[in-house]
Amino acid sequence: MNESLSSGVKGARLFNQAGMIHQAISPNGKGAAYLRTAAEMNPHYEDFHVHC
């Protein structure tokens, strides 16, 4: 995940995944920051779903 983040790519999905991973493994606050960034990029990111 750190390699993906350092690549310079910006996207709500990437930051959401980074936030979830960091929250699960580390209490350093990075997880919350990544989740905020994802929400700022696309406030409706988690609302998206596809019906097959």
Secondary structure, DSSP 8 states (H G I E B T S, - for coil): -HHHHHTT---HHHHHHHHHHHHHH--SSHHHHHHHHHHHH-TTGGG-----
